[in-house]
Amino acid sequence: MDDPTRRPVCHCGLVTEIKTSWTTGNPGRRFFGCKNHASLRYKSCRFMQWYDPPMTPRATVVLNGLLRKLNGLERGRRKERIIWVCLVIVMMLFLICM
């Protein structure tokens, strides 16, 4: 399906959205999915149809490696922020107690 304006209709009768898969088997691969997928308000119909063709095994390995590195960097950045906040609090307490 080359034309994203011609989107299939899901089991709910709604026009689907183009979403992106971030699973290890299909990282970055786009698909048509129900608008109610994972909705707390509506029961999901679980409709799914691939938009992009399958990736080569090498592309999947490279993307998964990049995603692991990115996730590691984001975890490190979160830890760094926590350390800075704690340091600022300790310094403020030190200045107050002087």
Buried (B, 14 or more C-beta within 10 A) or exposed (E): EEEEEEBEEBEBEBEBEEBEBEEEEBBBBBBBBBBBBEEEEEEBBEBBEEBBEEBEEEEBEEBBEEBEEEEEEEEEEEEEEEEEEEEEEEEEEEEEEE
